[in-house]
């Protein structure tokens, strides 16, 4: 008697109309996971790929060996940057709904990842983000007007209208251009890190992708080269449970953690609570120190949840329970850091309300300035003749001819 093979189709634990179910998320108690020495080999770090590094407990107290011991000043900076990122996101989504920009993507619920990692790294470390790390720009001091101009594709757009909104870059801030082709930044970051090591520098590279993007071939190419050459690079998988409408199980997260892929390549993999600012900071600090001392790459899986739609073009109520985010077991990163600071006597609800008001005013003032450089519905407009420039080092004959034809049509 023969047995027919059976095809397994991953399925999320809950669909629209169901009760949220996060029982599949493997949790560890805050403070219970050991922090190995950075000199530890892959075998010694393998438990980190299956457990969950956490620092903040349910009483908002920092516990355990991963506590980075940040002082009040550092925590205030982190909270400010996270709050500003969220308020910026809220304003830009409203602006998109008003028809003043064409598209937007929020990082709602994921702010701790970009902010904590940016502040744990050095200013000249090269960052290769995907489209939910706008906090990297904010943490490194980017003027919000610059980010707004890019979304508006106006006369001050850094991309001169040649990239869709939220595809930022910042050479001076060491932040590489975002690509709409998923996962390309992973091997690019490894290549940059290899070049930095060849030049004898102590700068490292860091890159971010989502859980769905880990199914791309570039993910495996990056880990192979990072392992072989012990590249000084941090490779981050932001597991926010959903690709655009596809549960993380379709990318392989149903079988084992994404971090568990790393030991197979001979590099450490760490699974961290992505909504715990202190844990993300500590794990990034550990991986950075390891890379700078020549011990190679680390893969970090940030366990978090995408609270908002995938983008302004998405309706998440069509594929997951409404308000599912309220049941996410790891809470909200901004609230958790705020409550930790209040518990430790470093803040209060009144001070947080004042900060919110201050930053809302900052966002409003920046938006008022950005509009003066043009919107989708009002001038001034980009000079469309610039489309022929910055494509080739020396403009070829056919582009020169097309530019002249356009001039003739306009005259």
C-alpha positions as CSV (number, residue, x, y, z in Angstrom):
1,X,0.0,0.0,0.0
2,X,1.4,3.4,-1.0
3,X,0.9,6.6,0.9
4,X,0.3,9.8,-1.1
5,X,2.5,12.7,-0.3
6,X,0.8,15.6,1.4
7,X,1.5,19.2,0.7
8,X,1.7,21.6,3.7
9,X,0.2,25.0,3.2
10,X,1.1,27.4,6.1
11,X,-1.9,29.1,7.7
12,X,-2.1,31.9,10.2
13,X,-3.6,31.0,13.6
14,X,-6.4,33.6,13.1
15,X,-8.3,35.1,10.2
16,X,-10.8,38.0,10.1
17,X,-13.6,37.3,12.5
18,X,-11.5,35.0,14.7
19,X,-10.1,35.8,18.1
20,X,-6.4,36.7,18.0
21,X,-4.1,33.8,18.7
22,X,-0.4,34.4,19.5
23,X,0.1,31.1,21.2
24,X,2.7,30.2,18.5
25,X,5.1,33.0,19.7
26,X,7.8,31.4,21.9
27,X,8.5,33.7,24.9
28,X,11.2,33.7,27.5
29,X,11.0,35.4,30.9
30,X,12.7,38.8,31.2
31,X,16.3,38.4,32.4
32,X,16.5,34.6,32.2
33,X,18.7,34.4,29.0
34,X,22.5,34.3,29.6
35,X,24.7,36.9,27.8
36,X,27.8,35.0,26.4
37,X,31.2,36.6,25.8
38,X,31.6,38.2,22.4
39,X,34.5,35.7,21.8
40,X,32.1,32.8,22.1
41,X,31.8,30.5,19.1
42,X,28.7,29.7,17.2
43,X,28.0,26.5,19.1
44,X,28.0,28.4,22.4
45,X,25.6,31.0,21.2
46,X,23.2,28.7,19.5
47,X,20.6,28.8,22.4
48,X,20.2,32.5,21.7
49,X,18.6,31.6,18.3
50,X,15.7,29.8,20.0
51,X,15.1,31.8,23.2
52,X,14.0,35.4,23.4
53,X,16.3,38.0,24.9
54,X,14.3,40.3,27.1
55,X,15.3,43.0,29.7
56,X,12.1,44.8,30.8
57,X,9.8,42.7,33.0
58,X,6.1,43.1,33.6
59,X,6.7,45.7,36.3
60,X,8.8,47.8,33.8
61,X,12.0,47.0,35.7
62,X,15.3,46.2,33.8
63,X,16.5,42.7,34.9
64,X,19.2,40.2,33.9
65,X,22.6,40.1,32.3
66,X,21.5,41.9,29.1
67,X,20.6,45.1,30.8
68,X,22.7,47.8,29.0
69,X,22.7,50.1,32.1
70,X,21.7,53.2,30.2
71,X,21.4,56.4,32.2
72,X,18.5,58.8,32.3
73,X,20.0,61.1,29.6
74,X,20.4,58.2,27.1
75,X,16.9,56.9,27.9
76,X,15.4,60.3,27.4
77,X,17.0,60.6,24.0
78,X,15.7,57.2,23.0
79,X,12.2,58.0,24.1
80,X,12.2,61.3,22.3
81,X,13.4,59.8,19.0
82,X,10.8,57.0,19.2
83,X,8.0,59.4,20.0
84,X,9.1,61.8,17.2
85,X,9.2,58.9,14.7
86,X,5.6,57.9,15.7
87,X,4.2,61.4,15.4
88,X,6.0,62.0,12.1
89,X,4.4,58.7,10.8
90,X,0.9,59.7,12.0
91,X,1.2,63.1,10.3
92,X,2.5,61.7,7.0
93,X,-0.3,59.1,6.8
94,X,-2.9,61.8,7.3
95,X,-1.3,63.8,4.6
96,X,-1.4,60.8,2.3
97,X,-5.1,60.4,3.0
98,X,-5.6,64.1,2.1
99,X,-4.1,63.4,-1.3
100,X,-0.9,65.5,-0.8
101,X,1.5,62.6,-1.2
102,X,0.8,59.4,-3.2
103,X,2.0,56.7,-0.8
104,X,3.3,56.1,2.7
105,X,4.5,53.3,5.0
106,X,4.4,53.5,8.8
107,X,6.6,51.7,11.3
108,X,3.9,51.7,14.0
109,X,4.9,49.4,16.8
110,X,8.5,48.9,15.5
111,X,10.1,52.2,16.5
112,X,12.4,50.6,19.2
113,X,14.2,48.6,16.6
114,X,15.5,51.5,14.4
115,X,16.1,53.9,17.3
116,X,17.8,51.6,19.7
117,X,20.0,50.1,17.0
118,X,21.0,53.5,15.6
119,X,22.0,54.7,19.0
120,X,23.9,51.5,19.8
121,X,26.0,51.9,16.7
122,X,28.6,54.6,15.7
123,X,27.8,57.5,13.4
124,X,30.1,56.3,10.6
125,X,28.7,52.7,10.6
126,X,26.9,52.3,7.3
127,X,23.2,51.5,7.5
128,X,21.3,49.6,4.8
129,X,17.6,50.0,5.8
130,X,14.4,48.7,4.3
131,X,11.2,50.8,4.3
132,X,10.3,50.7,8.0
133,X,13.5,52.2,9.5
134,X,12.7,55.9,9.1
135,X,13.8,56.1,12.8
136,X,17.4,55.6,11.7
137,X,17.3,59.1,10.0
138,X,15.6,60.6,13.0
139,X,18.1,59.1,15.5
140,X,21.0,60.4,13.4
141,X,19.7,63.9,13.3
142,X,18.0,64.2,9.9
143,X,15.8,67.3,9.4
144,X,12.2,66.1,9.0
145,X,11.7,68.6,6.2
146,X,14.2,66.5,4.1
147,X,12.1,63.4,4.6
148,X,8.8,65.2,3.9
149,X,10.3,66.7,0.7
150,X,11.2,63.2,-0.6
151,X,7.6,62.0,0.1
152,X,6.3,65.1,-1.8
153,X,8.7,64.7,-4.7
154,X,9.0,68.5,-4.7
155,X,11.7,70.9,-5.7
156,X,13.8,69.9,-2.6
157,X,13.4,66.2,-3.0
158,X,16.7,64.4,-2.4
159,X,15.8,61.9,-5.1
160,X,14.6,64.6,-7.6
161,X,11.3,62.7,-8.0
162,X,13.0,59.5,-9.1
163,X,12.0,57.3,-6.2
164,X,8.6,56.5,-4.7
165,X,7.8,58.1,-1.4
166,X,9.7,56.8,1.7
167,X,12.7,55.6,-0.4
168,X,15.1,57.9,1.5
169,X,18.9,58.1,1.4
170,X,21.5,60.2,3.3
171,X,25.1,60.1,2.3
172,X,26.2,62.4,5.1
173,X,24.4,60.3,7.6
174,X,25.8,57.0,6.3
175,X,22.4,55.7,5.3
176,X,22.2,53.9,2.0
177,X,19.3,54.3,-0.4
178,X,16.2,52.1,0.2
179,X,15.4,49.8,-2.6
180,X,11.9,48.6,-3.7
181,X,13.5,45.3,-4.7
182,X,13.4,43.4,-1.5
183,X,16.5,42.0,0.2
184,X,19.1,43.6,-2.1
185,X,20.5,45.5,0.9
186,X,21.6,42.3,2.6
187,X,24.5,41.4,0.2
188,X,25.2,45.0,-0.3
189,X,25.8,45.5,3.4
190,X,28.1,42.5,3.5
191,X,30.1,43.8,0.6
192,X,30.5,47.2,2.2
193,X,31.6,45.6,5.4
194,X,34.2,43.5,3.6
195,X,35.5,46.6,1.9
196,X,35.7,48.4,5.3
197,X,37.8,45.5,6.7
198,X,40.1,45.4,3.7
199,X,40.8,49.2,4.2
200,X,41.6,48.5,7.9
201,X,38.7,50.6,9.2
202,X,36.7,49.7,12.3
203,X,33.3,50.8,10.8
204,X,30.7,48.1,10.4
205,X,27.6,47.7,8.3
206,X,24.0,46.9,9.4
207,X,21.1,45.9,7.2
208,X,17.4,45.3,7.8
209,X,14.8,43.1,6.0
210,X,11.3,41.8,6.9
211,X,10.4,38.2,7.7
212,X,9.0,37.8,4.2
213,X,12.1,39.0,2.5
214,X,14.2,36.3,4.2
215,X,12.7,33.9,1.6
216,X,14.7,35.7,-1.1
217,X,17.9,34.2,-2.5
218,X,19.8,37.4,-1.5
219,X,19.3,36.5,2.2
220,X,21.3,33.3,1.7
221,X,24.0,34.9,-0.5
222,X,24.5,37.5,2.2
223,X,24.9,34.9,5.0
224,X,27.3,32.8,3.0
225,X,29.7,35.7,2.3
226,X,29.3,37.1,5.8
227,X,30.3,33.7,7.2
228,X,33.1,32.9,4.9
229,X,34.9,36.3,5.2
230,X,33.8,37.0,8.9
231,X,32.5,40.3,7.6
232,X,31.9,43.0,10.3
233,X,28.1,43.2,9.6
234,X,24.9,43.0,11.6
235,X,22.1,41.4,9.6
236,X,18.6,42.1,11.0
237,X,15.4,40.3,10.3
238,X,12.4,42.3,11.5
239,X,9.8,39.6,12.2
240,X,6.6,41.6,12.5
241,X,4.5,38.5,11.8
242,X,3.2,39.7,8.4
243,X,4.5,40.4,4.9
244,X,2.1,42.6,2.8
245,X,-0.7,40.0,3.4
246,X,1.2,36.8,4.0
247,X,1.8,35.3,7.4
248,X,5.4,34.8,8.5
249,X,5.0,31.0,8.2
250,X,5.2,31.3,4.4
251,X,8.8,32.5,4.7
252,X,9.7,29.6,7.0
253,X,9.0,31.0,10.4
254,X,6.6,28.3,11.2
255,X,9.3,25.6,11.5
256,X,12.0,27.4,13.4
257,X,12.9,30.9,14.3
258,X,14.5,33.0,11.6
259,X,17.5,33.5,13.9
260,X,18.0,29.7,13.9
261,X,19.1,29.9,10.3
262,X,22.4,31.6,11.3
263,X,24.1,28.7,13.1
264,X,23.9,26.7,9.9
265,X,26.1,29.3,8.3
266,X,28.5,29.3,11.2
267,X,27.5,32.7,12.7
268,X,25.5,33.6,15.8
269,X,21.8,34.1,15.6
270,X,19.9,36.0,18.3
271,X,16.2,36.2,18.8
272,X,15.3,39.4,20.7
273,X,12.1,41.1,21.9
274,X,11.8,43.9,19.3
275,X,9.5,45.9,21.5
276,X,11.9,46.1,24.4
277,X,14.2,49.1,23.7
278,X,16.8,48.0,26.3
279,X,17.0,44.4,24.9
280,X,17.4,45.7,21.3
281,X,20.1,48.1,22.4
282,X,22.0,45.5,24.3
283,X,21.9,42.8,21.6
284,X,23.0,45.3,19.0
285,X,25.8,46.5,21.2
286,X,27.0,42.9,21.7
287,X,26.9,42.2,18.0
288,X,28.7,45.5,17.1
289,X,31.5,44.8,19.6
290,X,31.9,41.3,18.3
291,X,32.1,42.6,14.7
292,X,34.7,45.3,15.5
293,X,37.0,42.9,17.3
294,X,37.1,40.6,14.2
295,X,34.7,37.9,15.2
296,X,32.4,38.4,12.3
297,X,28.7,38.8,11.6
298,X,25.6,38.3,13.7
299,X,22.0,37.7,12.5
300,X,19.4,39.3,14.8
301,X,15.7,38.4,14.6
302,X,13.5,41.2,16.1
303,X,10.2,39.7,17.3
304,X,7.7,42.4,16.9
305,X,4.3,43.1,15.4
306,X,3.1,45.4,12.6
307,X,0.3,47.3,14.2
308,X,-0.7,49.3,11.1
309,X,-1.4,48.3,7.5
310,X,1.5,47.2,5.4
311,X,1.2,50.5,3.5
312,X,-1.3,53.2,2.7
313,X,-2.5,50.8,-0.1
314,X,-3.2,47.9,2.2
315,X,-6.3,46.9,4.2
316,X,-5.2,44.4,6.9
317,X,-8.7,43.7,8.0
318,X,-9.0,41.5,4.9
319,X,-6.4,39.0,6.2
320,X,-6.1,39.2,10.0
321,X,-8.5,39.9,12.9
322,X,-9.4,43.5,13.5
323,X,-7.5,45.1,16.3
324,X,-5.3,42.0,16.6
325,X,-2.5,44.2,17.7
326,X,-4.2,44.8,21.1
327,X,-3.5,41.2,22.0
328,X,0.2,41.2,21.0
329,X,2.0,39.7,24.1
330,X,5.0,42.0,23.9
331,X,3.1,45.3,24.2
332,X,4.0,48.6,22.7
333,X,7.6,49.7,22.6
334,X,7.0,53.3,23.3
335,X,4.7,52.6,26.3
336,X,7.1,50.1,27.7
337,X,10.1,52.5,27.7
338,X,8.0,55.4,29.1
339,X,6.7,53.2,31.9
340,X,10.2,52.0,32.7
341,X,11.4,55.5,33.0
342,X,8.4,56.5,35.2
343,X,9.1,53.4,37.4
344,X,12.7,54.4,37.8
345,X,11.8,58.0,38.7
346,X,13.2,59.4,35.3
347,X,9.9,60.7,34.0
348,X,6.2,61.1,34.5
349,X,2.9,61.1,32.5
350,X,2.8,64.9,32.6
351,X,6.4,65.2,31.2
352,X,5.5,62.8,28.5
353,X,2.4,64.8,27.6
354,X,4.5,67.9,27.4
355,X,7.0,66.2,25.2
356,X,4.2,64.9,22.9
357,X,2.9,68.5,22.5
358,X,6.4,69.8,21.8
359,X,7.2,67.2,19.2
360,X,3.7,67.6,17.5
361,X,4.5,71.3,17.1
362,X,7.9,70.4,15.7
363,X,6.3,68.2,13.1
364,X,3.7,70.8,12.2
365,X,6.4,73.5,11.7
366,X,8.4,71.2,9.5
367,X,5.4,70.3,7.4
368,X,4.6,74.0,7.0
369,X,8.1,74.5,5.6
370,X,8.1,71.4,3.4
371,X,4.9,72.6,1.6
372,X,6.6,75.8,0.5
373,X,8.8,73.7,-1.8
374,X,5.7,72.1,-3.5
375,X,3.2,69.3,-3.1
376,X,1.3,67.0,-5.5
377,X,-1.5,69.6,-5.7
378,X,0.4,72.9,-5.6
379,X,3.6,74.4,-6.9
380,X,6.5,74.9,-7.2
381,X,7.1,71.8,-9.3
382,X,10.3,69.9,-10.2
383,X,11.9,70.8,-13.5
384,X,11.0,67.7,-15.6
385,X,14.0,68.3,-17.8
386,X,16.1,67.0,-15.0
387,X,15.0,63.5,-15.8
388,X,17.7,63.3,-18.4
389,X,20.5,64.0,-15.9
390,X,22.3,61.8,-13.4
391,X,21.7,58.6,-15.4
392,X,25.1,58.4,-17.2
393,X,28.4,60.0,-16.2
394,X,28.4,61.6,-19.7
395,X,25.0,62.1,-21.3
396,X,24.8,59.9,-24.5
397,X,23.5,61.2,-27.8
398,X,20.1,59.7,-27.6
399,X,19.3,61.4,-24.3
400,X,20.7,64.7,-25.6
401,X,18.4,64.3,-28.7
402,X,15.4,63.6,-26.5
403,X,16.1,66.6,-24.3
404,X,16.2,68.8,-27.3
405,X,13.0,67.4,-28.7
406,X,11.3,68.2,-25.4
407,X,12.6,71.8,-25.5
408,X,11.1,72.1,-29.0
409,X,7.7,70.8,-27.9
410,X,7.7,73.4,-25.0
411,X,8.7,76.3,-27.2
